Amino acid sequence: MWPKIHSGFGYWDVVSWLVFFFIVSVFVLWFRSQGRSDYKEGTEQDDIFFCGNDVPEKGEDYAVPASGAYWGFTKALSGFYELLTAWHSGIATEYTGYLVVFTALMLSLALL
């Protein structure tokens, strides 16, 4: 009745997908319209929040190190960070190996 595409992996109902994307688009547009209506472009509402300081013209004039900007976050998770820094070597091939082993483990668990 409706057009279907045979892809080798089964049938894809084109009209159902179009209806699905239409419904999702309507929901997204409705959700977006629920935003604040008092926003005015070109005012101080557009300014970047820089911890109460004026935003410098050049980025190198004022730098906040990550250790200072995320101090509370790293302090709260210090045990986790100590574990990660013990494993951290900086070698990209080592991380790729971790990814391959983790993916193989997840696939083997999925197939069981």
N, CA, C and O atoms as CSV, one atom per row, in Angstrom:
chain,resi,resn,atom,element,x,y,z
A,1,MET,N,N,0.827,-1.183,0.000
A,1,MET,CA,C,0.000,0.000,0.000
A,1,MET,C,C,0.878,1.256,0.000
A,1,MET,O,O,0.748,2.086,-0.899
A,2,TRP,N,N,1.775,1.415,0.993
A,2,TRP,CA,C,2.700,2.535,1.009
A,2,TRP,C,C,4.020,2.055,0.407
A,2,TRP,O,O,4.300,0.857,0.425
A,3,PRO,N,N,4.829,2.962,-0.122
A,3,PRO,CA,C,6.101,2.529,-0.710
A,3,PRO,C,C,7.059,2.024,0.370
A,3,PRO,O,O,7.192,2.628,1.434
A,4,LYS,N,N,7.704,0.935,0.082
A,4,LYS,CA,C,8.673,0.357,1.006
A,4,LYS,C,C,9.979,0.147,0.263
A,4,LYS,O,O,9.994,-0.133,-0.935
A,5,ILE,N,N,11.068,0.287,0.991
A,5,ILE,CA,C,12.392,0.103,0.413
A,5,ILE,C,C,12.989,-1.155,1.005
A,5,ILE,O,O,13.015,-1.326,2.224
A,6,HIS,N,N,13.467,-2.033,0.143
A,6,HIS,CA,C,14.146,-3.237,0.607
A,6,HIS,C,C,15.641,-2.955,0.595
A,6,HIS,O,O,16.223,-2.727,-0.466
A,7,SER,N,N,16.260,-2.967,1.754
A,7,SER,CA,C,17.660,-2.572,1.861
A,7,SER,C,C,18.611,-3.744,2.047
A,7,SER,O,O,19.819,-3.533,2.151
A,8,GLY,N,N,18.118,-4.944,2.091
A,8,GLY,CA,C,18.967,-6.072,2.413
A,8,GLY,C,C,18.932,-6.403,3.893
A,8,GLY,O,O,19.308,-7.503,4.295
A,9,PHE,N,N,18.481,-5.458,4.705
A,9,PHE,CA,C,18.360,-5.656,6.144
A,9,PHE,C,C,16.897,-5.664,6.560
A,9,PHE,O,O,16.600,-5.602,7.753
A,10,GLY,N,N,15.999,-5.738,5.627
A,10,GLY,CA,C,14.585,-5.705,5.922
A,10,GLY,C,C,13.923,-4.590,5.137
A,10,GLY,O,O,14.544,-3.978,4.268
A,11,TYR,N,N,12.674,-4.330,5.442
A,11,TYR,CA,C,11.917,-3.297,4.739
A,11,TYR,C,C,11.853,-2.026,5.576
A,11,TYR,O,O,11.681,-2.076,6.794
A,12,TRP,N,N,11.995,-0.894,4.906
A,12,TRP,CA,C,11.908,0.414,5.543
A,12,TRP,C,C,10.674,1.102,4.990
A,12,TRP,O,O,10.564,1.331,3.786
A,13,ASP,N,N,9.763,1.423,5.863
A,13,ASP,CA,C,8.540,2.093,5.451
A,13,ASP,C,C,8.803,3.601,5.401
A,13,ASP,O,O,8.945,4.239,6.444
A,14,VAL,N,N,8.868,4.166,4.209
A,14,VAL,CA,C,9.240,5.552,3.995
A,14,VAL,C,C,8.233,6.503,4.628
A,14,VAL,O,O,8.628,7.463,5.289
A,15,VAL,N,N,6.968,6.261,4.445
A,15,VAL,CA,C,5.938,7.158,4.959
A,15,VAL,C,C,5.956,7.185,6.485
A,15,VAL,O,O,5.771,8.244,7.084
A,16,SER,N,N,6.174,6.053,7.111
A,16,SER,CA,C,6.229,6.020,8.575
A,16,SER,C,C,7.387,6.874,9.096
A,16,SER,O,O,7.230,7.589,10.086
A,17,TRP,N,N,8.538,6.803,8.443
A,17,TRP,CA,C,9.676,7.624,8.852
A,17,TRP,C,C,9.392,9.105,8.633
A,17,TRP,O,O,9.754,9.930,9.472
A,18,LEU,N,N,8.754,9.453,7.525
A,18,LEU,CA,C,8.416,10.854,7.284
A,18,LEU,C,C,7.432,11.372,8.327
A,18,LEU,O,O,7.573,12.497,8.805
A,19,VAL,N,N,6.441,10.564,8.681
A,19,VAL,CA,C,5.489,10.955,9.720
A,19,VAL,C,C,6.210,11.105,11.063
A,19,VAL,O,O,5.954,12.054,11.804
A,20,PHE,N,N,7.096,10.183,11.370
A,20,PHE,CA,C,7.864,10.254,12.611
A,20,PHE,C,C,8.673,11.547,12.676
A,20,PHE,O,O,8.629,12.244,13.690
A,21,PHE,N,N,9.417,11.883,11.608
A,21,PHE,CA,C,10.227,13.096,11.606
A,21,PHE,C,C,9.361,14.353,11.645
A,21,PHE,O,O,9.774,15.360,12.219
A,22,PHE,N,N,8.188,14.316,11.058
A,22,PHE,CA,C,7.281,15.456,11.133
A,22,PHE,C,C,6.814,15.670,12.572
A,22,PHE,O,O,6.807,16.798,13.064
A,23,ILE,N,N,6.428,14.596,13.237
A,23,ILE,CA,C,5.962,14.695,14.626
A,23,ILE,C,C,7.088,15.182,15.530
A,23,ILE,O,O,6.864,16.033,16.391
A,24,VAL,N,N,8.287,14.656,15.347
A,24,VAL,CA,C,9.428,15.086,16.153
A,24,VAL,C,C,9.749,16.553,15.883
A,24,VAL,O,O,10.062,17.297,16.812
A,25,SER,N,N,9.675,16.975,14.621
A,25,SER,CA,C,9.938,18.377,14.279
A,25,SER,C,C,8.924,19.306,14.931
A,25,SER,O,O,9.291,20.367,15.436
A,26,VAL,N,N,7.671,18.923,14.925
A,26,VAL,CA,C,6.643,19.740,15.578
A,26,VAL,C,C,6.915,19.834,17.075
A,26,VAL,O,O,6.789,20.913,17.655
A,27,PHE,N,N,7.287,18.726,17.711
A,27,PHE,CA,C,7.599,18.735,19.131
A,27,PHE,C,C,8.808,19.620,19.419
A,27,PHE,O,O,8.784,20.390,20.380
A,28,VAL,N,N,9.861,19.530,18.614
A,28,VAL,CA,C,11.063,20.339,18.818
A,28,VAL,C,C,10.742,21.821,18.670
A,28,VAL,O,O,11.183,22.632,19.484
A,29,LEU,N,N,9.984,22.182,17.647
A,29,LEU,CA,C,9.613,23.582,17.462
A,29,LEU,C,C,8.744,24.089,18.611
A,29,LEU,O,O,8.905,25.230,19.045
A,30,TRP,N,N,7.837,23.272,19.105
A,30,TRP,CA,C,7.029,23.656,20.259
A,30,TRP,C,C,7.911,23.854,21.489
A,30,TRP,O,O,7.758,24.837,22.214
A,31,PHE,N,N,8.839,22.915,21.723
A,31,PHE,CA,C,9.725,22.988,22.878
A,31,PHE,C,C,10.593,24.246,22.804
A,31,PHE,O,O,10.811,24.916,23.813
A,32,ARG,N,N,11.081,24.558,21.615
A,32,ARG,CA,C,11.912,25.746,21.429
A,32,ARG,C,C,11.105,27.018,21.666
A,32,ARG,O,O,11.647,28.002,22.170
A,33,SER,N,N,9.851,27.016,21.321
A,33,SER,CA,C,9.021,28.211,21.501
A,33,SER,C,C,8.696,28.479,22.967
A,33,SER,O,O,8.203,29.557,23.297
A,34,GLN,N,N,8.961,27.526,23.847
A,34,GLN,CA,C,8.684,27.694,25.266
A,34,GLN,C,C,9.781,28.469,25.988
A,34,GLN,O,O,9.705,28.665,27.201
A,35,GLY,N,N,10.805,28.914,25.250
A,35,GLY,CA,C,11.921,29.636,25.855
A,35,GLY,C,C,11.516,30.998,26.375
A,35,GLY,O,O,10.359,31.402,26.257
A,36,ARG,N,N,12.469,31.701,26.948
A,36,ARG,CA,C,12.205,33.015,27.543
A,36,ARG,C,C,11.898,34.031,26.456
A,36,ARG,O,O,12.603,34.105,25.449
A,37,SER,N,N,10.858,34.804,26.657
A,37,SER,CA,C,10.467,35.807,25.673
A,37,SER,C,C,11.082,37.170,25.978
A,37,SER,O,O,10.957,38.087,25.167
A,38,ASP,N,N,11.747,37.327,27.132
A,38,ASP,CA,C,12.329,38.624,27.473
A,38,ASP,C,C,13.776,38.768,27.005
A,38,ASP,O,O,14.446,39.730,27.381
A,39,TYR,N,N,14.259,37.854,26.211
A,39,TYR,CA,C,15.624,37.937,25.677
A,39,TYR,C,C,15.702,39.015,24.601
A,39,TYR,O,O,14.869,39.068,23.696
A,40,LYS,N,N,16.713,39.871,24.715
A,40,LYS,CA,C,16.924,40.932,23.731
A,40,LYS,C,C,18.339,40.830,23.193
A,40,LYS,O,O,19.307,40.955,23.943
A,41,GLU,N,N,18.455,40.607,21.910
A,41,GLU,CA,C,19.765,40.476,21.265
A,41,GLU,C,C,20.444,41.839,21.205
A,41,GLU,O,O,19.793,42.860,20.986
A,42,GLY,N,N,21.760,41.842,21.401
A,42,GLY,CA,C,22.526,43.082,21.331
A,42,GLY,C,C,22.609,43.823,22.651
A,42,GLY,O,O,23.203,44.901,22.695
A,43,THR,N,N,22.041,43.298,23.731
A,43,THR,CA,C,22.118,43.928,25.049
A,43,THR,C,C,23.135,43.171,25.886
A,43,THR,O,O,23.845,42.299,25.385
A,44,GLU,N,N,23.198,43.517,27.175
A,44,GLU,CA,C,24.152,42.824,28.050
A,44,GLU,C,C,23.777,41.351,28.264
A,44,GLU,O,O,24.566,40.587,28.820
A,45,GLN,N,N,22.597,40.959,27.833
A,45,GLN,CA,C,22.225,39.549,27.922
A,45,GLN,C,C,23.093,38.688,27.008
A,45,GLN,O,O,23.206,37.481,27.221
A,46,ASP,N,N,23.705,39.295,25.999
A,46,ASP,CA,C,24.580,38.566,25.088
A,46,ASP,C,C,25.994,38.413,25.621
A,46,ASP,O,O,26.772,37.622,25.086
A,47,ASP,N,N,26.343,39.161,26.674
A,47,ASP,CA,C,27.706,39.128,27.189
A,47,ASP,C,C,28.021,37.775,27.813
A,47,ASP,O,O,27.149,37.096,28.356
A,48,ILE,N,N,29.273,37.413,27.718
A,48,ILE,CA,C,29.756,36.169,28.312
A,48,ILE,C,C,29.896,36.382,29.817
A,48,ILE,O,O,30.413,37.411,30.251
A,49,PHE,N,N,29.440,35.418,30.615
A,49,PHE,CA,C,29.645,35.501,32.056
A,49,PHE,C,C,31.064,35.060,32.350
A,49,PHE,O,O,31.450,33.923,32.077
A,50,PHE,N,N,31.835,35.981,32.914
A,50,PHE,CA,C,33.254,35.738,33.150
A,50,PHE,C,C,33.557,35.916,34.632
A,50,PHE,O,O,34.506,36.609,34.999
A,51,CYS,N,N,32.754,35.291,35.478
A,51,CYS,CA,C,32.917,35.302,36.926
A,51,CYS,C,C,32.867,36.715,37.490
A,51,CYS,O,O,33.572,37.019,38.453
A,52,GLY,N,N,32.052,37.578,36.910
A,52,GLY,CA,C,31.917,38.936,37.402
A,52,GLY,C,C,32.959,39.899,36.877
A,52,GLY,O,O,32.863,41.097,37.140
A,53,ASN,N,N,33.949,39.422,36.147
A,53,ASN,CA,C,34.994,40.276,35.592
A,53,ASN,C,C,34.612,40.727,34.189
A,53,ASN,O,O,33.796,40.097,33.517
A,54,ASP,N,N,35.225,41.838,33.758
A,54,ASP,CA,C,35.033,42.268,32.380
A,54,ASP,C,C,35.750,41.299,31.454
A,54,ASP,O,O,36.855,40.849,31.754
A,55,VAL,N,N,35.130,40.983,30.343
A,55,VAL,CA,C,35.729,40.066,29.381
A,55,VAL,C,C,36.846,40.805,28.650
A,55,VAL,O,O,36.591,41.844,28.041
A,56,PRO,N,N,38.089,40.291,28.695
A,56,PRO,CA,C,39.189,40.981,28.016
A,56,PRO,C,C,39.051,40.894,26.499
A,56,PRO,O,O,38.468,39.951,25.965
A,57,GLU,N,N,39.599,41.895,25.823
A,57,GLU,CA,C,39.559,41.907,24.355
A,57,GLU,C,C,40.385,40.766,23.778
A,57,GLU,O,O,39.979,40.111,22.819
A,58,LYS,N,N,41.542,40.540,24.372
A,58,LYS,CA,C,42.421,39.461,23.920
A,58,LYS,C,C,42.416,38.366,24.974
A,58,LYS,O,O,42.438,38.645,26.173
A,59,GLY,N,N,42.386,37.136,24.526
A,59,GLY,CA,C,42.323,36.025,25.463
A,59,GLY,C,C,43.554,35.875,26.312
A,59,GLY,O,O,43.468,35.371,27.431
A,60,GLU,N,N,44.724,36.305,25.806
A,60,GLU,CA,C,45.953,36.108,26.568
A,60,GLU,C,C,46.109,37.139,27.687
A,60,GLU,O,O,46.988,36.994,28.537
A,61,ASP,N,N,45.257,38.192,27.701
A,61,ASP,CA,C,45.359,39.201,28.748
A,61,ASP,C,C,44.990,38.631,30.122
A,61,ASP,O,O,45.535,39.054,31.142
A,62,TYR,N,N,44.093,37.704,30.140
A,62,TYR,CA,C,43.642,37.160,31.409
A,62,TYR,C,C,43.352,35.681,31.199
A,62,TYR,O,O,42.440,35.327,30.452
A,63,ALA,N,N,44.107,34.835,31.839
A,63,ALA,CA,C,43.929,33.395,31.662
A,63,ALA,C,C,43.591,32.762,33.006
A,63,ALA,O,O,44.182,33.095,34.033
A,64,VAL,N,N,42.648,31.860,32.979
A,64,VAL,CA,C,42.288,31.104,34.169
A,64,VAL,C,C,42.714,29.669,33.925
A,64,VAL,O,O,42.189,29.018,33.022
A,65,PRO,N,N,43.650,29.162,34.706
A,65,PRO,CA,C,44.060,27.777,34.488
A,65,PRO,C,C,42.940,26.813,34.852
A,65,PRO,O,O,42.091,27.114,35.691
A,66,ALA,N,N,42.951,25.681,34.226
A,66,ALA,CA,C,41.910,24.686,34.488
A,66,ALA,C,C,41.915,24.243,35.938
A,66,ALA,O,O,40.866,23.912,36.491
A,67,SER,N,N,43.092,24.235,36.563
A,67,SER,CA,C,43.152,23.821,37.969
A,67,SER,C,C,42.403,24.803,38.865
A,67,SER,O,O,41.874,24.408,39.904
A,68,GLY,N,N,42.351,26.088,38.473
A,68,GLY,CA,C,41.627,27.072,39.263
A,68,GLY,C,C,40.155,27.124,38.916
A,68,GLY,O,O,39.307,27.307,39.790
A,69,ALA,N,N,39.855,26.964,37.641
A,69,ALA,CA,C,38.466,27.073,37.198
A,69,ALA,C,C,37.627,25.893,37.673
A,69,ALA,O,O,36.442,26.047,37.970
A,70,TYR,N,N,38.233,24.732,37.743
A,70,TYR,CA,C,37.490,23.528,38.116
A,70,TYR,C,C,37.957,22.974,39.457
A,70,TYR,O,O,37.924,21.762,39.672
A,71,TRP,N,N,38.388,23.844,40.353
A,71,TRP,CA,C,38.957,23.396,41.603
A,71,TRP,C,C,37.974,22.554,42.409
A,71,TRP,O,O,38.333,21.471,42.872
A,72,GLY,N,N,36.752,23.025,42.585
A,72,GLY,CA,C,35.773,22.285,43.382
A,72,GLY,C,C,35.417,20.952,42.771
A,72,GLY,O,O,35.203,19.965,43.474
A,73,PHE,N,N,35.356,20.935,41.453
A,73,PHE,CA,C,35.030,19.698,40.751
A,73,PHE,C,C,36.135,18.664,40.943
A,73,PHE,O,O,35.861,17.505,41.251
A,74,THR,N,N,37.392,19.093,40.758
A,74,THR,CA,C,38.505,18.156,40.916
A,74,THR,C,C,38.710,17.763,42.377
A,74,THR,O,O,39.139,16.645,42.663
A,75,LYS,N,N,38.406,18.671,43.299
A,75,LYS,CA,C,38.540,18.343,44.722
A,75,LYS,C,C,37.513,17.286,45.125
A,75,LYS,O,O,37.826,16.361,45.874
A,76,ALA,N,N,36.287,17.429,44.624
A,76,ALA,CA,C,35.240,16.474,44.978
A,76,ALA,C,C,35.514,15.092,44.395
A,76,ALA,O,O,35.169,14.079,45.003
A,77,LEU,N,N,36.129,15.051,43.224
A,77,LEU,CA,C,36.406,13.778,42.559
A,77,LEU,C,C,37.894,13.428,42.592
A,77,LEU,O,O,38.397,12.778,41.675
A,78,SER,N,N,38.590,13.850,43.629
A,78,SER,CA,C,40.045,13.662,43.677
A,78,SER,C,C,40.452,12.188,43.640
A,78,SER,O,O,41.450,11.846,43.006
A,79,GLY,N,N,39.713,11.329,44.293
A,79,GLY,CA,C,40.052,9.900,44.245
A,79,GLY,C,C,39.958,9.337,42.843
A,79,GLY,O,O,40.800,8.543,42.422
A,80,PHE,N,N,38.937,9.747,42.129
A,80,PHE,CA,C,38.768,9.294,40.743
A,80,PHE,C,C,39.881,9.843,39.858
A,80,PHE,O,O,40.413,9.124,39.012
A,81,TYR,N,N,40.239,11.124,40.047
A,81,TYR,CA,C,41.302,11.725,39.245
A,81,TYR,C,C,42.656,11.092,39.531
A,81,TYR,O,O,43.465,10.929,38.618
A,82,GLU,N,N,42.916,10.732,40.781
A,82,GLU,CA,C,44.180,10.060,41.101
A,82,GLU,C,C,44.266,8.717,40.391
A,82,GLU,O,O,45.336,8.334,39.915
A,83,LEU,N,N,43.148,7.997,40.314
A,83,LEU,CA,C,43.120,6.731,39.593
A,83,LEU,C,C,43.367,6.956,38.103
A,83,LEU,O,O,44.123,6.212,37.479
A,84,LEU,N,N,42.730,7.983,37.532
A,84,LEU,CA,C,42.913,8.259,36.105
A,84,LEU,C,C,44.325,8.710,35.777
A,84,LEU,O,O,44.890,8.286,34.770
A,85,THR,N,N,44.906,9.569,36.619
A,85,THR,CA,C,46.260,10.040,36.332
A,85,THR,C,C,47.284,8.923,36.500
A,85,THR,O,O,48.350,8.970,35.886
A,86,ALA,N,N,46.983,7.933,37.313
A,86,ALA,CA,C,47.895,6.788,37.423
A,86,ALA,C,C,47.907,5.979,36.129
A,86,ALA,O,O,48.938,5.414,35.765
A,87,TRP,N,N,46.777,5.918,35.432
A,87,TRP,CA,C,46.679,5.181,34.176
A,87,TRP,C,C,47.110,6.004,32.974
A,87,TRP,O,O,47.416,5.448,31.920
A,88,HIS,N,N,47.138,7.327,33.121
A,88,HIS,CA,C,47.362,8.218,31.987
A,88,HIS,C,C,48.819,8.189,31.549
A,88,HIS,O,O,49.726,8.464,32.334
A,89,SER,N,N,49.026,7.850,30.281
A,89,SER,CA,C,50.378,7.850,29.741
A,89,SER,C,C,50.556,8.878,28.640
A,89,SER,O,O,51.682,9.294,28.364
A,90,GLY,N,N,49.469,9.298,28.005
A,90,GLY,CA,C,49.550,10.278,26.936
A,90,GLY,C,C,49.816,9.663,25.577
A,90,GLY,O,O,49.981,10.393,24.600
A,91,ILE,N,N,49.861,8.355,25.486
A,91,ILE,CA,C,50.141,7.680,24.220
A,91,ILE,C,C,48.809,7.311,23.579
A,91,ILE,O,O,48.023,6.551,24.146
A,92,ALA,N,N,48.564,7.859,22.385
A,92,ALA,CA,C,47.261,7.683,21.738
A,92,ALA,C,C,47.004,6.225,21.365
A,92,ALA,O,O,45.862,5.772,21.432
A,93,THR,N,N,48.031,5.489,20.978
A,93,THR,CA,C,47.819,4.092,20.594
A,93,THR,C,C,47.390,3.241,21.787
A,93,THR,O,O,46.677,2.251,21.623
A,94,GLU,N,N,47.817,3.619,22.961
A,94,GLU,CA,C,47.399,2.888,24.158
A,94,GLU,C,C,45.898,3.073,24.392
A,94,GLU,O,O,45.198,2.118,24.731
A,95,TYR,N,N,45.406,4.298,24.212
A,95,TYR,CA,C,43.972,4.558,24.382
A,95,TYR,C,C,43.159,3.861,23.293
A,95,TYR,O,O,42.048,3.394,23.546
A,96,THR,N,N,43.710,3.792,22.093
A,96,THR,CA,C,43.035,3.070,21.017
A,96,THR,C,C,42.942,1.585,21.366
A,96,THR,O,O,41.927,0.944,21.096
A,97,GLY,N,N,43.976,1.053,21.953
A,97,GLY,CA,C,43.949,-0.339,22.400
A,97,GLY,C,C,42.892,-0.567,23.463
A,97,GLY,O,O,42.179,-1.570,23.435
A,98,TYR,N,N,42.790,0.384,24.420
A,98,TYR,CA,C,41.733,0.283,25.432
A,98,TYR,C,C,40.358,0.277,24.782
A,98,TYR,O,O,39.476,-0.485,25.178
A,99,LEU,N,N,40.181,1.133,23.780
A,99,LEU,CA,C,38.899,1.213,23.082
A,99,LEU,C,C,38.580,-0.102,22.372
A,99,LEU,O,O,37.444,-0.573,22.426
A,100,VAL,N,N,39.562,-0.692,21.714
A,100,VAL,CA,C,39.348,-1.949,21.005
A,100,VAL,C,C,38.996,-3.067,21.988
A,100,VAL,O,O,38.076,-3.846,21.738
A,101,VAL,N,N,39.713,-3.148,23.089
A,101,VAL,CA,C,39.447,-4.198,24.081
A,101,VAL,C,C,38.066,-3.995,24.705
A,101,VAL,O,O,37.321,-4.959,24.879
A,102,PHE,N,N,37.718,-2.748,25.045
A,102,PHE,CA,C,36.413,-2.467,25.634
A,102,PHE,C,C,35.291,-2.789,24.649
A,102,PHE,O,O,34.273,-3.365,25.035
A,103,THR,N,N,35.472,-2.422,23.383
A,103,THR,CA,C,34.462,-2.715,22.378
A,103,THR,C,C,34.302,-4.219,22.179
A,103,THR,O,O,33.180,-4.708,22.056
A,104,ALA,N,N,35.398,-4.948,22.145
A,104,ALA,CA,C,35.335,-6.403,22.010
A,104,ALA,C,C,34.628,-7.039,23.204
A,104,ALA,O,O,33.850,-7.978,23.043
A,105,LEU,N,N,34.900,-6.526,24.393
A,105,LEU,CA,C,34.240,-7.036,25.587
A,105,LEU,C,C,32.733,-6.779,25.537
A,105,LEU,O,O,31.938,-7.669,25.837
A,106,MET,N,N,32.345,-5.561,25.158
A,106,MET,CA,C,30.914,-5.232,25.079
A,106,MET,C,C,30.209,-6.059,24.001
A,106,MET,O,O,29.085,-6.516,24.204
A,107,LEU,N,N,30.863,-6.248,22.871
A,107,LEU,CA,C,30.262,-7.069,21.808
A,107,LEU,C,C,30.119,-8.522,22.236
A,107,LEU,O,O,29.113,-9.166,21.937
A,108,SER,N,N,31.130,-9.043,22.940
A,108,SER,CA,C,31.027,-10.432,23.393
A,108,SER,C,C,29.915,-10.577,24.430
A,108,SER,O,O,29.220,-11.594,24.445
A,109,LEU,N,N,29.735,-9.579,25.295
A,109,LEU,CA,C,28.644,-9.635,26.261
A,109,LEU,C,C,27.285,-9.501,25.569
A,109,LEU,O,O,26.306,-10.110,25.999
A,110,ALA,N,N,27.226,-8.714,24.509
A,110,ALA,CA,C,25.968,-8.533,23.785
A,110,ALA,C,C,25.571,-9.796,23.030
A,110,ALA,O,O,24.384,-10.078,22.867
A,111,LEU,N,N,26.556,-10.550,22.575
A,111,LEU,CA,C,26.267,-11.746,21.802
A,111,LEU,C,C,25.947,-12.955,22.665
A,111,LEU,O,O,25.433,-13.954,22.162
A,112,LEU,N,N,26.239,-12.882,23.941
A,112,LEU,CA,C,25.947,-14.026,24.825
A,112,LEU,C,C,24.504,-14.156,25.105
A,112,LEU,O,O,24.094,-15.063,25.828
